[in-house]
Amino acid sequence: MTPNANDDGLYRVKLCKNGEWSIVTIDDYFPCYPDGGPIFSKCHGNELWVLLLEKAYAKLHGNYYTLRGGFANEGMMDLTGCPTDIFDFEDERTQQMIKSGEFF
């Protein structure tokens, strides 16, 4: 993503979905409550990237509501293109890996 706001209000975001990189083009119109403020993600200060990334991700998946639920590892895979894994920190094997230093 570009580091500055775009005067045309158009942005391109590169995301990985199903192992293939896609460039998603979006505008800077976001769903907001009638009294102001975005309906979905919130940011601190004037950070536009949070809303842009979420909008591109929603467009890639069809709409905002398809993003509800799911697993964090799936989102990380789509953002980075790298394989991910899930660890249950209550699991005894995971606890042993943490204690031995193998986990990190």
C-alpha positions in Angstrom: 0.0 0.0 0.0 1.1 3.6 -0.5 2.2 5.6 2.5 0.1 8.6 1.7 -3.6 9.3 1.0 -4.4 9.1 -2.7 -6.1 12.2 -4.2 -8.1 10.0 -6.5 -9.3 7.8 -3.6 -8.2 4.6 -5.3 -5.8 2.1 -3.8 -4.4 -1.3 -4.7 -3.6 -3.9 -2.1 -1.7 -7.2 -2.8 -3.1 -10.2 -0.9 -2.5 -13.9 -1.1 -5.6 -16.1 -1.4 -5.5 -19.9 -2.0 -1.7 -19.6 -2.6 -2.0 -17.0 -5.4 -1.2 -13.3 -5.1 -4.0 -11.0 -6.2 -4.1 -7.3 -6.5 -7.4 -5.8 -5.2 -8.4 -2.3 -6.2 -10.6 -0.4 -3.8 -11.8 3.1 -3.2 -11.8 5.1 0.1 -15.6 4.9 0.8 -16.3 2.9 3.9 -19.5 1.7 5.5 -20.3 4.0 8.4 -22.9 4.5 11.1 -25.5 7.3 10.4 -24.0 9.4 13.2 -20.4 8.8 11.9 -17.6 6.4 12.4 -16.8 3.1 10.5 -19.1 0.1 11.2 -16.3 -2.5 11.0 -12.7 -1.9 11.9 -11.6 1.0 14.0 -8.2 2.8 14.0 -6.4 5.1 16.3 -5.9 8.6 15.0 -5.8 9.2 11.3 -4.6 5.7 10.3 -6.2 4.9 6.9 -4.4 1.7 6.3 -6.6 -0.3 8.7 -9.8 0.5 6.9 -8.1 0.0 3.4 -6.7 -3.4 4.3 -10.0 -4.6 5.8 -11.9 -3.4 2.7 -9.5 -5.1 0.3 -9.7 -8.3 2.3 -13.5 -8.1 2.4 -13.6 -7.5 -1.4 -11.4 -10.5 -1.9 -13.8 -12.7 0.1 -17.0 -11.3 -1.3 -18.1 -8.9 1.5 -17.5 -7.8 5.0 -19.8 -10.3 6.6 -17.8 -13.3 5.2 -14.9 -12.1 7.4 -16.8 -12.9 10.6 -15.4 -15.9 12.4 -12.6 -17.9 10.9 -9.2 -18.4 12.3 -6.3 -15.9 12.7 -3.9 -18.3 11.0 -6.0 -18.2 7.8 -5.9 -14.4 7.8 -2.1 -14.4 8.3 -1.7 -16.8 5.4 -3.7 -14.5 3.2 -1.7 -11.4 4.3 1.8 -13.0 4.0 1.5 -15.9 1.6 3.4 -18.0 4.1 2.2 -21.3 5.7 0.8 -21.0 9.2 0.1 -23.3 12.0 -2.2 -23.4 15.1 -0.9 -24.1 18.6 -3.1 -24.8 21.6 -1.3 -23.2 24.5 -3.2 -25.5 26.9 -1.8 -28.6 25.2 0.8 -30.5 27.1 3.1 -30.9 24.1 3.0 -27.2 23.4 3.7 -26.5 27.0 6.8 -28.7 26.8 8.0 -27.0 23.6 7.7 -23.6 25.4 9.6 -24.8 28.5 12.4 -26.4 26.4 12.7 -23.3 24.2 11.9 -25.4 21.1 8.7 -23.4 20.5 10.6 -20.2 19.9 
